[in-house]
Amino acid sequence: MTEASYKIDRPVTWRDYYEMTKPKVVYLLVFTAVVGMFLANDVTQSWLPPLNALIWGTIGIGFASGAAAVVNHVVDARIDTIMARTMQRPVAQGRVEPKKAVIFAIVLASIAMVMLWFLVNPLTAVLTLGGLVGYAFIYTMFLKRATPQNIVIGGLSGAIPPLLGWTSVTASADPNAWLLVLIIFTWTPPHFWALSIHRIEDYAKAEIPMLPVTHGEEFTKTSILLYCILLILSTVLPFLTGMSGVIYLVAAIALGLWFLYYCLVLKYRETEGVAMKTFGVSIGYLTLLFVVLLIDHYLKPVIGF
């Protein structure tokens, strides 16, 4: 699709630019980053994260994540017009020209880098830039079209926000922060593969080698189930390392069994809509897991375990 072929049937509004940042995805990423900031308090021995990290770190990470999403809209414009889930996106519909979207992404990324480097710390800025490049370019431009393991390899980019939140506070990449990255990294394949099963026809039509397209739905369901088990095991690590207490452990296992139940239903008793339900449960699972991490962080000193 060339720039000249775009037909804008209504004036461009701020909502189109806002939509390009994938706000629902960014909110979840930023939330995990903020939890990382609060969990880092054990290192700084303070009740709340420093305001510069909490305010500028959150905004900077959010802007960088939004910039990566905008690049994704531009690069995937042709694919988006083919897939029902994405065909209404602003660039795909021609409401925003690719050139203007790229400028918008550059502005967001530039503000994010300046903010993080000068108002937070250089390490967070460098790691955030790495995440942006990893998602917007390595995953979107190459991995997504090259291998059915695209979401596994590229998942690291979406898994680093808790680390970014942690480094915003401590200016160091503590091993405990990497445990949070590991959890999201392990969560990403079953989360996204469930959606891929639901949208398998779209991905096949767009010639994107998602796992259900290349290896079939049954293989993908088995992979989702195995990754879910691996995810549950990885969520126990914060307790085993002393990072979190019993409240977190009980909740993590309960939430893991909830997610596992839907993965089992998807594998052995699938009915219409189960794949999308599993996808939705995965989002609720991760959100609640990080809420429990935060609750446990503040209650653990009070109850003593």
Secondary structure, DSSP 8 states (H G I E B T S, - for coil): --GGG----S---HHHHHHHT-HHHHHHHHHHHHHHHHHTHHHHT-SS--HIIIIIIHHHHHHHHHHHHHHHHHHTHHHHHHSTTTTTSHHHHTSS-HHHHHHHHHHHHHHHHHHIIIII-HHHHHHHHHHHHIIIIIIIIIIHHH-TTHHHHHHHHHH-HHHHHHHHHHSS--HHHHHHHHHHHHHHHHHHHHHHHHTHHHHHHTT---HHHHH-HHHHHHHHHHHHHHHHHHHHHHHHTTSS-HHHHHHHHHHHHHHHHHHHHHHHS--TTHHHHHHHHHHHHHHHHHHHHHHHHHHHHHH--
